[in-house]
Amino acid sequence: MAAVDREPRSLIRSAGRWLVAPLLLGFAWLAGGLSTFTWPAEVTTFAAAIAVLAFAAAHRRDRAPVRLGRTGFVVWTAWLAAVTGWELWALFSLPRSAHPTISSLVNELTSSHPGRAGAVLLWLLAGWWLARR
Amino acid sequence: MTPFVTTAGYVVLALTALTLQVLATRSGPSGSRLRPAQTYLAAVMRGTPGRWIVLVLWCWVGWHFFVR
């Protein structure tokens, strides 16, 4: 009986995925065409953020304890410190043109509509991935 | 100092992360002492405060690149 009940659920789930994919792509393309410092950009970004946060609030999963290896913890922490240090060094160095930050590099990549739409899509997928954790 | 040197630094850091991630994934979860980055993220997000801090950071990334 349980197996029979599961079938329609999985059908709905897979149909939902097929509907979500074009919606995500369409939203990313729309949002990618908007300029910064405009209210449409604010509205679309905040709407997406609220949707993901609501999903995260509704889909809290209990997680088993995660065992962290000491070596790995030290290595990844050192890497994160190096990235932060390099970014801060670039941020506070002059002249600005000779020291690009991550933001300025990403801004160059997202200066075109397709590039910006791709960045929005990546941001949305990252949010969805994080919200399911 | 040129923009090339600064950018090269970011590329080196990105390649380092990629190498670490590949090494951690290829060695397997039980055999390697180095775990993939998502394991550390999972540890941070296991508790409710950590989970919401990461999600707020994600929101900030969106605001920083697409709104401001």
N, CA and C atoms of all chains as a GROMACS GRO file, in nm:
protein
  603
    1MET      N    1   0.083  -0.121   0.000
    1MET     CA    2   0.000   0.000   0.000
    1MET      C    3   0.087   0.126   0.000
    2ALA      N    4   0.192   0.120   0.084
    2ALA     CA    5   0.282   0.236   0.092
    2ALA      C    6   0.350   0.260  -0.042
    3ALA      N    7   0.386   0.150  -0.112
    3ALA     CA    8   0.453   0.164  -0.242
    3ALA      C    9   0.359   0.227  -0.344
    4VAL      N   10   0.232   0.192  -0.335
    4VAL     CA   11   0.132   0.248  -0.427
    4VAL      C   12   0.116   0.398  -0.401
    5ASP      N   13   0.118   0.437  -0.271
    5ASP     CA   14   0.104   0.578  -0.236
    5ASP      C   15   0.224   0.660  -0.282
    6ARG      N   16   0.340   0.593  -0.286
    6ARG     CA   17   0.462   0.666  -0.319
    6ARG      C   18   0.468   0.703  -0.468
    7GLU      N   19   0.402   0.623  -0.552
    7GLU     CA   20   0.411   0.644  -0.697
    7GLU      C   21   0.362   0.783  -0.740
    8PRO      N   22   0.239   0.822  -0.703
    8PRO     CA   23   0.193   0.955  -0.743
    8PRO      C   24   0.282   1.065  -0.687
    9ARG      N   25   0.332   1.043  -0.566
    9ARG     CA   26   0.420   1.144  -0.506
    9ARG      C   27   0.545   1.166  -0.590
   10SER      N   28   0.608   1.053  -0.634
   10SER     CA   29   0.730   1.066  -0.713
   10SER      C   30   0.700   1.127  -0.849
   11LEU      N   31   0.580   1.098  -0.903
   11LEU     CA   32   0.540   1.158  -1.030
   11LEU      C   33   0.525   1.309  -1.016
   12ILE      N   34   0.461   1.350  -0.907
   12ILE     CA   35   0.442   1.494  -0.881
   12ILE      C   36   0.577   1.561  -0.861
   13ARG      N   37   0.665   1.489  -0.789
   13ARG     CA   38   0.796   1.545  -0.762
   13ARG      C   39   0.876   1.566  -0.890
   14SER      N   40   0.875   1.464  -0.979
   14SER     CA   41   0.952   1.478  -1.103
   14SER      C   42   0.888   1.582  -1.195
   15ALA      N   43   0.755   1.590  -1.196
   15ALA     CA   44   0.687   1.692  -1.276
   15ALA      C   45   0.722   1.831  -1.223
   16GLY      N   46   0.730   1.842  -1.091
   16GLY     CA   47   0.767   1.969  -1.028
   16GLY      C   48   0.905   2.014  -1.068
   17ARG      N   49   0.996   1.917  -1.076
   17ARG     CA   50   1.132   1.950  -1.117
   17ARG      C   51   1.136   2.003  -1.260
   18TRP      N   52   1.057   1.941  -1.348
   18TRP     CA   53   1.053   1.986  -1.487
   18TRP      C   54   0.991   2.124  -1.499
   19LEU      N   55   0.904   2.160  -1.405
   19LEU     CA   56   0.844   2.294  -1.408
   19LEU      C   57   0.939   2.397  -1.348
   20VAL      N   58   1.012   2.354  -1.246
   20VAL     CA   59   1.102   2.448  -1.177
   20VAL      C   60   1.219   2.488  -1.267
   21ALA      N   61   1.271   2.396  -1.346
   21ALA     CA   62   1.388   2.424  -1.430
   21ALA      C   63   1.365   2.542  -1.525
   22PRO      N   64   1.257   2.542  -1.607
   22PRO     CA   65   1.236   2.658  -1.695
   22PRO      C   66   1.205   2.786  -1.618
   23LEU      N   67   1.138   2.770  -1.502
   23LEU     CA   68   1.110   2.888  -1.419
   23LEU      C   69   1.240   2.952  -1.370
   24LEU      N   70   1.332   2.867  -1.324
   24LEU     CA   71   1.462   2.916  -1.276
   24LEU      C   72   1.539   2.985  -1.387
   25LEU      N   73   1.543   2.918  -1.505
   25LEU     CA   74   1.616   2.975  -1.618
   25LEU      C   75   1.554   3.108  -1.662
   26GLY      N   76   1.422   3.112  -1.665
   26GLY     CA   77   1.353   3.235  -1.704
   26GLY      C   78   1.378   3.348  -1.605
   27PHE      N   79   1.372   3.313  -1.477
   27PHE     CA   80   1.396   3.413  -1.373
   27PHE      C   81   1.539   3.466  -1.383
   28ALA      N   82   1.635   3.373  -1.402
   28ALA     CA   83   1.776   3.414  -1.411
   28ALA      C   84   1.798   3.505  -1.531
   29TRP      N   85   1.733   3.473  -1.643
   29TRP     CA   86   1.749   3.556  -1.763
   29TRP      C   87   1.688   3.694  -1.741
   30LEU      N   88   1.571   3.697  -1.677
   30LEU     CA   89   1.504   3.823  -1.648
   30LEU      C   90   1.588   3.908  -1.552
   31ALA      N   91   1.629   3.847  -1.443
   31ALA     CA   92   1.708   3.920  -1.342
   31ALA      C   93   1.844   3.961  -1.399
   32GLY      N   94   1.898   3.878  -1.489
   32GLY     CA   95   2.028   3.910  -1.550
   32GLY      C   96   2.023   4.031  -1.641
   33GLY      N   97   1.904   4.068  -1.684
   33GLY     CA   98   1.890   4.184  -1.771
   33GLY      C   99   1.869   4.314  -1.694
   34LEU      N  100   1.862   4.306  -1.563
   34LEU     CA  101   1.836   4.426  -1.482
   34LEU      C  102   1.966   4.491  -1.437
   35SER      N  103   1.965   4.623  -1.430
   35SER     CA  104   2.084   4.696  -1.386
   35SER      C  105   2.086   4.710  -1.235
   36THR      N  106   2.207   4.719  -1.181
   36THR     CA  107   2.219   4.741  -1.037
   36THR      C  108   2.170   4.882  -1.002
   37PHE      N  109   2.142   4.903  -0.875
   37PHE     CA  110   2.094   5.031  -0.822
   37PHE      C  111   1.956   5.068  -0.878
   38THR      N  112   1.879   4.969  -0.920
   38THR     CA  113   1.743   4.998  -0.966
   38THR      C  114   1.644   4.917  -0.881
   39TRP      N  115   1.521   4.967  -0.870
   39TRP     CA  116   1.424   4.896  -0.785
   39TRP      C  117   1.384   4.759  -0.842
   40PRO      N  118   1.377   4.741  -0.978
   40PRO     CA  119   1.347   4.604  -1.025
   40PRO      C  120   1.454   4.502  -0.982
   41ALA      N  121   1.580   4.545  -0.981
   41ALA     CA  122   1.687   4.455  -0.936
   41ALA      C  123   1.670   4.422  -0.788
   42GLU      N  124   1.633   4.524  -0.709
   42GLU     CA  125   1.610   4.502  -0.565
   42GLU      C  126   1.495   4.404  -0.544
   43VAL      N  127   1.384   4.426  -0.614
   43VAL     CA  128   1.264   4.343  -0.596
   43VAL      C  129   1.292   4.198  -0.635
   44THR      N  130   1.353   4.176  -0.750
   44THR     CA  131   1.377   4.038  -0.796
   44THR      C  132   1.474   3.966  -0.704
   45THR      N  133   1.580   4.035  -0.662
   45THR     CA  134   1.680   3.970  -0.575
   45THR      C  135   1.620   3.937  -0.439
   46PHE      N  136   1.545   4.033  -0.382
   46PHE     CA  137   1.486   4.007  -0.251
   46PHE      C  138   1.377   3.900  -0.258
   47ALA      N  139   1.302   3.898  -0.369
   47ALA     CA  140   1.198   3.795  -0.385
   47ALA      C  141   1.262   3.656  -0.388
   48ALA      N  142   1.372   3.644  -0.463
   48ALA     CA  143   1.442   3.515  -0.472
   48ALA      C  144   1.498   3.475  -0.336
   49ALA      N  145   1.556   3.573  -0.266
   49ALA     CA  146   1.614   3.544  -0.134
   49ALA      C  147   1.507   3.499  -0.036
   50ILE      N  148   1.394   3.568  -0.038
   50ILE     CA  149   1.284   3.532   0.055
   50ILE      C  150   1.231   3.392   0.023
   51ALA      N  151   1.219   3.361  -0.106
   51ALA     CA  152   1.170   3.228  -0.147
   51ALA      C  153   1.264   3.118  -0.096
   52VAL      N  154   1.394   3.141  -0.110
   52VAL     CA  155   1.493   3.040  -0.067
   52VAL      C  156   1.493   3.029   0.086
   53LEU      N  157   1.485   3.143   0.155
   53LEU     CA  158   1.484   3.140   0.302
   53LEU      C  159   1.358   3.071   0.355
   54ALA      N  160   1.246   3.094   0.287
   54ALA     CA  161   1.121   3.027   0.327
   54ALA      C  162   1.133   2.876   0.306
   55PHE      N  163   1.193   2.838   0.194
   55PHE     CA  164   1.217   2.696   0.167
   55PHE      C  165   1.307   2.636   0.274
   56ALA      N  166   1.411   2.712   0.312
   56ALA     CA  167   1.505   2.664   0.414
   56ALA      C  168   1.435   2.647   0.549
   57ALA      N  169   1.346   2.740   0.582
   57ALA     CA  170   1.274   2.732   0.709
   57ALA      C  171   1.180   2.613   0.712
   58ALA      N  172   1.124   2.580   0.596
   58ALA     CA  173   1.026   2.470   0.589
   58ALA      C  174   1.093   2.333   0.575
   59HIS      N  175   1.217   2.331   0.532
   59HIS     CA  176   1.284   2.203   0.506
   59HIS      C  177   1.404   2.180   0.596
   60ARG      N  178   1.384   2.200   0.724
   60ARG     CA  179   1.492   2.174   0.819
   60ARG      C  180   1.513   2.024   0.832
   61ARG      N  181   1.636   1.981   0.810
   61ARG     CA  182   1.665   1.839   0.822
   61ARG      C  183   1.760   1.816   0.939
   62ASP      N  184   1.728   1.716   1.016
   62ASP     CA  185   1.819   1.681   1.126
   62ASP      C  186   1.939   1.609   1.069
   63ARG      N  187   2.053   1.652   1.109
   63ARG     CA  188   2.176   1.596   1.054
   63ARG      C  189   2.251   1.517   1.160
   64ALA      N  190   2.310   1.409   1.115
   64ALA     CA  191   2.395   1.331   1.204
   64ALA      C  192   2.523   1.411   1.232
   65PRO      N  193   2.588   1.385   1.344
   65PRO     CA  194   2.712   1.458   1.372
   65PRO      C  195   2.815   1.440   1.261
   66VAL      N  196   2.884   1.548   1.228
   66VAL     CA  197   2.985   1.543   1.123
   66VAL      C  198   3.122   1.537   1.187
   67ARG      N  199   3.199   1.436   1.150
   67ARG     CA  200   3.334   1.421   1.207
   67ARG      C  201   3.433   1.499   1.121
   68LEU      N  202   3.500   1.594   1.184
   68LEU     CA  203   3.598   1.674   1.113
   68LEU      C  204   3.738   1.624   1.143
   69GLY      N  205   3.813   1.590   1.039
   69GLY     CA  206   3.953   1.553   1.058
   69GLY      C  207   4.034   1.678   1.092
   70ARG      N  208   4.130   1.663   1.182
   70ARG     CA  209   4.210   1.779   1.224
   70ARG      C  210   4.292   1.834   1.107
   71THR      N  211   4.353   1.743   1.029
   71THR     CA  212   4.436   1.785   0.915
   71THR      C  213   4.353   1.867   0.816
   72GLY      N  214   4.240   1.809   0.779
   72GLY     CA  215   4.154   1.877   0.683
   72GLY      C  216   4.104   2.011   0.734
   73PHE      N  217   4.069   2.014   0.862
   73PHE     CA  218   4.020   2.139   0.921
   73PHE      C  219   4.127   2.247   0.911
   74VAL      N  220   4.252   2.211   0.943
   74VAL     CA  221   4.362   2.308   0.938
   74VAL      C  222   4.386   2.353   0.793
   75VAL      N  223   4.384   2.258   0.700
   75VAL     CA  224   4.412   2.290   0.559
   75VAL      C  225   4.306   2.384   0.503
   76TRP      N  226   4.176   2.350   0.523
   76TRP     CA  227   4.070   2.435   0.468
   76TRP      C  228   4.063   2.570   0.537
   77THR      N  229   4.092   2.573   0.668
   77THR     CA  230   4.093   2.701   0.739
   77THR      C  231   4.206   2.789   0.688
   78ALA      N  232   4.322   2.727   0.663
   78ALA     CA  233   4.436   2.802   0.610
   78ALA      C  234   4.402   2.858   0.471
   79TRP      N  235   4.333   2.777   0.390
   79TRP     CA  236   4.295   2.823   0.256
   79TRP      C  237   4.200   2.942   0.266
   80LEU      N  238   4.102   2.931   0.354
   80LEU     CA  239   4.004   3.040   0.372
   80LEU      C  240   4.074   3.167   0.422
   81ALA      N  241   4.169   3.150   0.512
   81ALA     CA  242   4.244   3.266   0.564
   81ALA      C  243   4.326   3.330   0.452
   82ALA      N  244   4.384   3.246   0.364
   82ALA     CA  245   4.464   3.298   0.254
   82ALA      C  246   4.376   3.379   0.156
   83VAL      N  247   4.257   3.327   0.126
   83VAL     CA  248   4.165   3.398   0.036
   83VAL      C  249   4.124   3.532   0.098
   84THR      N  250   4.089   3.527   0.226
   84THR     CA  251   4.047   3.649   0.296
   84THR      C  252   4.161   3.751   0.300
   85GLY      N  253   4.280   3.702   0.331
   85GLY     CA  254   4.396   3.790   0.338
   85GLY      C  255   4.428   3.854   0.204
   86TRP      N  256   4.423   3.774   0.098
   86TRP     CA  257   4.454   3.825  -0.037
   86TRP      C  258   4.349   3.929  -0.080
   87GLU      N  259   4.222   3.900  -0.050
   87GLU     CA  260   4.113   3.992  -0.083
   87GLU      C  261   4.129   4.124  -0.007
   88LEU      N  262   4.159   4.116   0.124
   88LEU     CA  263   4.173   4.238   0.204
   88LEU      C  264   4.294   4.319   0.159
   89TRP      N  265   4.401   4.248   0.126
   89TRP     CA  266   4.522   4.317   0.077
   89TRP      C  267   4.489   4.392  -0.052
   90ALA      N  268   4.416   4.328  -0.143
   90ALA     CA  269   4.379   4.393  -0.269
   90ALA      C  270   4.285   4.511  -0.243
   91LEU      N  271   4.193   4.492  -0.148
   91LEU     CA  272   4.092   4.594  -0.118
   91LEU      C  273   4.155   4.723  -0.065
   92PHE      N  274   4.259   4.709   0.018
   92PHE     CA  275   4.317   4.827   0.082
   92PHE      C  276   4.446   4.875   0.015
   93SER      N  277   4.479   4.816  -0.101
   93SER     CA  278   4.600   4.858  -0.173
   93SER      C  279   4.565   4.962  -0.278
   94LEU      N  280   4.664   5.047  -0.306
   94LEU     CA  281   4.648   5.150  -0.409
   94LEU      C  282   4.759   5.137  -0.513
   95PRO      N  283   4.738   5.173  -0.637
   95PRO     CA  284   4.611   5.222  -0.693
   95PRO      C  285   4.509   5.110  -0.711
   96ARG      N  286   4.383   5.146  -0.706
   96ARG     CA  287   4.275   5.048  -0.714
   96ARG      C  288   4.281   4.966  -0.843
   97SER      N  289   4.320   5.033  -0.953
   97SER     CA  290   4.320   4.965  -1.083
   97SER      C  291   4.421   4.850  -1.088
   98ALA      N  292   4.523   4.859  -1.004
   98ALA     CA  293   4.627   4.756  -1.005
   98ALA      C  294   4.596   4.642  -0.909
   99HIS      N  295   4.491   4.659  -0.829
   99HIS     CA  296   4.457   4.558  -0.729
   99HIS      C  297   4.310   4.519  -0.736
  100PRO      N  298   4.274   4.441  -0.836
  100PRO     CA  299   4.132   4.401  -0.847
  100PRO      C  300   4.090   4.311  -0.731
  101THR      N  301   3.968   4.335  -0.683
  101THR     CA  302   3.911   4.248  -0.579
  101THR      C  303   3.826   4.139  -0.647
  102ILE      N  304   3.779   4.045  -0.569
  102ILE     CA  305   3.692   3.940  -0.625
  102ILE      C  306   3.568   4.006  -0.688
  103SER      N  307   3.516   4.108  -0.619
  103SER     CA  308   3.397   4.177  -0.669
  103SER      C  309   3.422   4.239  -0.807
  104SER      N  310   3.537   4.308  -0.821
  104SER     CA  311   3.562   4.374  -0.949
  104SER      C  312   3.586   4.272  -1.060
  105LEU      N  313   3.647   4.158  -1.026
  105LEU     CA  314   3.668   4.053  -1.127
  105LEU      C  315   3.534   3.992  -1.169
  106VAL      N  316   3.448   3.968  -1.069
  106VAL     CA  317   3.316   3.910  -1.100
  106VAL      C  318   3.233   4.011  -1.180
  107ASN      N  319   3.245   4.141  -1.146
  107ASN     CA  320   3.170   4.243  -1.220
  107ASN      C  321   3.206   4.243  -1.368
  108GLU      N  322   3.331   4.217  -1.399
  108GLU     CA  323   3.372   4.209  -1.540
  108GLU      C  324   3.306   4.091  -1.609
  109LEU      N  325   3.298   3.978  -1.536
  109LEU     CA  326   3.236   3.858  -1.593
  109LEU      C  327   3.086   3.875  -1.612
  110THR      N  328   3.024   3.956  -1.525
  110THR     CA  329   2.878   3.971  -1.529
  110THR      C  330   2.836   4.101  -1.598
  111SER      N  331   2.924   4.159  -1.677
  111SER     CA  332   2.889   4.285  -1.744
  111SER      C  333   2.794   4.262  -1.861
  112SER      N  334   2.790   4.140  -1.915
  112SER     CA  335   2.697   4.110  -2.025
  112SER      C  336   2.570   4.045  -1.970
  113HIS      N  337   2.464   4.050  -2.048
  113HIS     CA  338   2.337   3.989  -2.005
  113HIS      C  339   2.351   3.839  -1.980
  114PRO      N  340   2.409   3.760  -2.074
  114PRO     CA  341   2.424   3.616  -2.048
  114PRO      C  342   2.513   3.588  -1.927
  115GLY      N  343   2.619   3.666  -1.912
  115GLY     CA  344   2.710   3.645  -1.798
  115GLY      C  345   2.640   3.671  -1.666
  116ARG      N  346   2.561   3.778  -1.665
  116ARG     CA  347   2.489   3.814  -1.542
  116ARG      C  348   2.379   3.712  -1.513
  117ALA      N  349   2.310   3.667  -1.618
  117ALA     CA  350   2.205   3.566  -1.599
  117ALA      C  351   2.266   3.435  -1.546
  118GLY      N  352   2.384   3.400  -1.596
  118GLY     CA  353   2.453   3.280  -1.547
  118GLY      C  354   2.489   3.294  -1.400
  119ALA      N  355   2.533   3.415  -1.362
  119ALA     CA  356   2.569   3.439  -1.222
  119ALA      C  357   2.445   3.430  -1.132
  120VAL      N  358   2.333   3.484  -1.179
  120VAL     CA  359   2.207   3.476  -1.102
  120VAL      C  360   2.166   3.330  -1.086
  121LEU      N  361   2.178   3.254  -1.195
  121LEU     CA  362   2.141   3.112  -1.189
  121LEU      C  363   2.229   3.036  -1.089
  122LEU      N  364   2.359   3.063  -1.093
  122LEU     CA  365   2.452   2.999  -0.998
  122LEU      C  366   2.416   3.036  -0.855
  123TRP      N  367   2.384   3.162  -0.835
  123TRP     CA  368   2.347   3.210  -0.700
  123TRP      C  369   2.220   3.140  -0.651
  124LEU      N  370   2.122   3.128  -0.739
  124LEU     CA  371   1.997   3.060  -0.702
  124LEU      C  372   2.021   2.912  -0.670
  125LEU      N  373   2.100   2.845  -0.754
  125LEU     CA  374   2.128   2.703  -0.731
  125LEU      C  375   2.204   2.683  -0.600
  126ALA      N  376   2.298   2.774  -0.573
  126ALA     CA  377   2.374   2.766  -0.447
  126ALA      C  378   2.279   2.783  -0.328
  127GLY      N  379   2.186   2.878  -0.341
  127GLY     CA  380   2.089   2.902  -0.234
  127GLY      C  381   2.000   2.780  -0.212
  128TRP      N  382   1.955   2.722  -0.320
  128TRP     CA  383   1.869   2.603  -0.310
  128TRP      C  384   1.945   2.487  -0.244
  129TRP      N  385   2.074   2.472  -0.284
  129TRP     CA  386   2.159   2.366  -0.227
  129TRP      C  387   2.179   2.388  -0.077
  130LEU      N  388   2.205   2.515  -0.040
  130LEU     CA  389   2.226   2.547   0.102
  130LEU      C  390   2.096   2.529   0.182
  131ALA      N  391   1.983   2.568   0.121
  131ALA     CA  392   1.856   2.559   0.192
  131ALA      C  393   1.816   2.415   0.222
  132ARG      N  394   1.865   2.321   0.144
  132ARG     CA  395   1.831   2.179   0.166
  132ARG      C  396   1.921   2.113   0.270
  133ARG      N  397   2.021   2.185   0.318
  133ARG     CA  398   2.117   2.127   0.414
  133ARG      C  399   2.063   2.137   0.556
  134MET      N  400   5.346   4.666  -0.890
  134MET     CA  401   5.242   4.561  -0.885
  134MET      C  402   5.140   4.585  -0.996
  135THR      N  403   5.109   4.482  -1.069
  135THR     CA  404   5.013   4.495  -1.178
  135THR      C  405   4.885   4.417  -1.144
  136PRO      N  406   4.777   4.446  -1.218
  136PRO     CA  407   4.654   4.368  -1.195
  136PRO      C  408   4.676   4.221  -1.221
  137PHE      N  409   4.773   4.192  -1.309
  137PHE     CA  410   4.800   4.051  -1.343
  137PHE      C  411   4.844   3.972  -1.220
  138VAL      N  412   4.930   4.031  -1.139
  138VAL     CA  413   4.982   3.962  -1.020
  138VAL      C  414   4.868   3.933  -0.921
  139THR      N  415   4.783   4.035  -0.898
  139THR     CA  416   4.670   4.017  -0.806
  139THR      C  417   4.576   3.909  -0.857
  140THR      N  418   4.545   3.915  -0.987
  140THR     CA  419   4.454   3.815  -1.046
  140THR      C  420   4.517   3.676  -1.041
  141ALA      N  421   4.648   3.670  -1.066
  141ALA     CA  422   4.718   3.541  -1.062
  141ALA      C  423   4.708   3.479  -0.922
  142GLY      N  424   4.711   3.566  -0.819
  142GLY     CA  425   4.696   3.517  -0.682
  142GLY      C  426   4.561   3.448  -0.662
  143TYR      N  427   4.456   3.508  -0.716
  143TYR     CA  428   4.321   3.448  -0.705
  143TYR      C  429   4.316   3.315  -0.781
  144VAL      N  430   4.381   3.312  -0.897
  144VAL     CA  431   4.380   3.189  -0.978
  144VAL      C  432   4.453   3.077  -0.902
  145VAL      N  433   4.567   3.110  -0.841
  145VAL     CA  434   4.642   3.011  -0.763
  145VAL      C  435   4.556   2.958  -0.647
  146LEU      N  436   4.487   3.049  -0.579
  146LEU     CA  437   4.401   3.008  -0.467
  146LEU      C  438   4.286   2.919  -0.515
  147ALA      N  439   4.230   2.953  -0.630
  147ALA     CA  440   4.119   2.872  -0.685
  147ALA      C  441   4.170   2.733  -0.725
  148LEU      N  442   4.287   2.728  -0.787
  148LEU     CA  443   4.344   2.600  -0.827
  148LEU      C  444   4.382   2.516  -0.705
  149THR      N  445   4.426   2.582  -0.599
  149THR     CA  446   4.458   2.511  -0.475
  149THR      C  447   4.333   2.446  -0.418
  150ALA      N  448   4.223   2.522  -0.416
  150ALA     CA  449   4.096   2.468  -0.365
  150ALA      C  450   4.051   2.349  -0.448
  151LEU      N  451   4.065   2.363  -0.580
  151LEU     CA  452   4.024   2.255  -0.671
  151LEU      C  453   4.107   2.129  -0.646
  152THR      N  454   4.237   2.147  -0.629
  152THR     CA  455   4.327   2.034  -0.602
  152THR      C  456   4.291   1.966  -0.470
  153LEU      N  457   4.270   2.047  -0.366
  153LEU     CA  458   4.234   1.992  -0.234
  153LEU      C  459   4.103   1.914  -0.242
  154GLN      N  460   4.008   1.973  -0.317
  154GLN     CA  461   3.876   1.909  -0.329
  154GLN      C  462   3.889   1.775  -0.402
  155VAL      N  463   3.967   1.772  -0.509
  155VAL     CA  464   3.986   1.648  -0.586
  155VAL      C  465   4.056   1.543  -0.499
  156LEU      N  466   4.159   1.585  -0.427
  156LEU     CA  467   4.233   1.492  -0.340
  156LEU      C  468   4.141   1.436  -0.232
  157ALA      N  469   4.059   1.522  -0.173
  157ALA     CA  470   3.969   1.479  -0.066
  157ALA      C  471   3.862   1.385  -0.119
  158THR      N  472   3.813   1.411  -0.239
  158THR     CA  473   3.706   1.329  -0.296
  158THR      C  474   3.759   1.195  -0.345
  159ARG      N  475   3.876   1.197  -0.407
  159ARG     CA  476   3.932   1.074  -0.464
  159ARG      C  477   3.976   0.975  -0.357
  160SER      N  478   4.022   1.029  -0.245
  160SER     CA  479   4.071   0.940  -0.139
  160SER      C  480   3.958   0.866  -0.069
  161GLY      N  481   3.838   0.917  -0.080
  161GLY     CA  482   3.724   0.851  -0.014
  161GLY      C  483   3.705   0.905   0.125
  162PRO      N  484   3.581   0.905   0.173
  162PRO     CA  485   3.551   0.967   0.302
  162PRO      C  486   3.616   0.898   0.421
  163SER      N  487   3.637   0.766   0.412
  163SER     CA  488   3.690   0.696   0.529
  163SER      C  489   3.843   0.691   0.528
  164GLY      N  490   3.902   0.684   0.406
  164GLY     CA  491   4.046   0.666   0.399
  164GLY      C  492   4.126   0.794   0.412
  165SER      N  493   4.065   0.908   0.376
  165SER     CA  494   4.140   1.032   0.374
  165SER      C  495   4.122   1.111   0.503
  166ARG      N  496   4.229   1.179   0.542
  166ARG     CA  497   4.217   1.268   0.658
  166ARG      C  498   4.167   1.405   0.613
  167LEU      N  499   4.177   1.428   0.482
  167LEU     CA  500   4.128   1.553   0.425
  167LEU      C  501   3.987   1.531   0.372
  168ARG      N  502   3.891   1.602   0.427
  168ARG     CA  503   3.752   1.588   0.384
  168ARG      C  504   3.718   1.697   0.283
  169PRO      N  505   3.619   1.670   0.195
  169PRO     CA  506   3.578   1.772   0.098
  169PRO      C  507   3.522   1.896   0.168
  170ALA      N  508   3.524   2.007   0.096
  170ALA     CA  509   3.480   2.134   0.155
  170ALA      C  510   3.336   2.127   0.204
  171GLN      N  511   3.252   2.051   0.134
  171GLN     CA  512   3.110   2.045   0.175
  171GLN      C  513   3.092   1.977   0.310
  172THR      N  514   3.189   1.894   0.351
  172THR     CA  515   3.182   1.833   0.484
  172THR      C  516   3.197   1.940   0.592
  173TYR      N  517   3.286   2.035   0.567
  173TYR     CA  518   3.308   2.142   0.664
  173TYR      C  519   3.187   2.236   0.667
  174LEU      N  520   3.132   2.259   0.548
  174LEU     CA  521   3.012   2.341   0.541
  174LEU      C  522   2.897   2.273   0.614
  175ALA      N  523   2.888   2.142   0.599
  175ALA     CA  524   2.783   2.065   0.668
  175ALA      C  525   2.800   2.076   0.819
  176ALA      N  526   2.924   2.075   0.864
  176ALA     CA  527   2.950   2.087   1.008
  176ALA      C  528   2.908   2.224   1.058
  177VAL      N  529   2.938   2.328   0.979
  177VAL     CA  530   2.900   2.465   1.018
  177VAL      C  531   2.748   2.478   1.020
  178MET      N  532   2.681   2.414   0.922
  178MET     CA  533   2.537   2.431   0.907
  178MET      C  534   2.456   2.331   0.990
  179ARG      N  535   2.523   2.249   1.066
  179ARG     CA  536   2.451   2.148   1.145
  179ARG      C  537   2.366   2.215   1.252
  180GLY      N  538   2.421   2.316   1.315
  180GLY     CA  539   2.346   2.391   1.416
  180GLY      C  540   2.262   2.500   1.350
  181THR      N  541   2.153   2.538   1.415
  181THR     CA  542   2.064   2.640   1.358
  181THR      C  543   2.133   2.775   1.337
  182PRO      N  544   2.211   2.826   1.435
  182PRO     CA  545   2.276   2.956   1.411
  182PRO      C  546   2.371   2.952   1.291
  183GLY      N  547   2.452   2.847   1.282
  183GLY     CA  548   2.546   2.834   1.171
  183GLY      C  549   2.476   2.826   1.038
  184ARG      N  550   2.364   2.752   1.036
  184ARG     CA  551   2.287   2.737   0.913
  184ARG      C  552   2.236   2.872   0.865
  185TRP      N  553   2.181   2.952   0.957
  185TRP     CA  554   2.125   3.082   0.919
  185TRP      C  555   2.233   3.184   0.888
  186ILE      N  556   2.348   3.173   0.953
  186ILE     CA  557   2.459   3.264   0.920
  186ILE      C  558   2.502   3.240   0.775
  187VAL      N  559   2.514   3.112   0.735
  187VAL     CA  560   2.554   3.080   0.598
  187VAL      C  561   2.447   3.129   0.500
  188LEU      N  562   2.320   3.111   0.534
  188LEU     CA  563   2.212   3.155   0.444
  188LEU      C  564   2.208   3.308   0.432
  189VAL      N  565   2.235   3.378   0.542
  189VAL     CA  566   2.240   3.524   0.537
  189VAL      C  567   2.359   3.570   0.452
  190LEU      N  568   2.471   3.500   0.464
  190LEU     CA  569   2.587   3.531   0.379
  190LEU      C  570   2.552   3.512   0.232
  191TRP      N  571   2.474   3.407   0.203
  191TRP     CA  572   2.430   3.383   0.066
  191TRP      C  573   2.344   3.500   0.017
  192CYS      N  574   2.254   3.550   0.103
  192CYS     CA  575   2.170   3.666   0.069
  192CYS      C  576   2.258   3.788   0.040
  193TRP      N  577   2.359   3.806   0.126
  193TRP     CA  578   2.448   3.921   0.108
  193TRP      C  579   2.520   3.914  -0.027
  194VAL      N  580   2.561   3.796  -0.068
  194VAL     CA  581   2.628   3.779  -0.199
  194VAL      C  582   2.535   3.826  -0.311
  195GLY      N  583   2.408   3.786  -0.303
  195GLY     CA  584   2.311   3.829  -0.402
  195GLY      C  585   2.292   3.979  -0.404
  196TRP      N  586   2.279   4.037  -0.284
  196TRP     CA  587   2.262   4.182  -0.274
  196TRP      C  588   2.386   4.254  -0.330
  197HIS      N  589   2.504   4.204  -0.293
  197HIS     CA  590   2.630   4.269  -0.331
  197HIS      C  591   2.650   4.270  -0.483
  198PHE      N  592   2.617   4.159  -0.548
  198PHE     CA  593   2.646   4.150  -0.692
  198PHE      C  594   2.530   4.194  -0.780
  199PHE      N  595   2.406   4.182  -0.732
  199PHE     CA  596   2.292   4.208  -0.821
  199PHE      C  597   2.210   4.332  -0.785
  200VAL      N  598   2.231   4.387  -0.665
  200VAL     CA  599   2.152   4.502  -0.625
  200VAL      C  600   2.237   4.627  -0.609
  201ARG      N  601   2.343   4.618  -0.535
  201ARG     CA  602   2.419   4.739  -0.499
  201ARG      C  603   2.488   4.801  -0.624
   0.00000   0.00000   0.00000
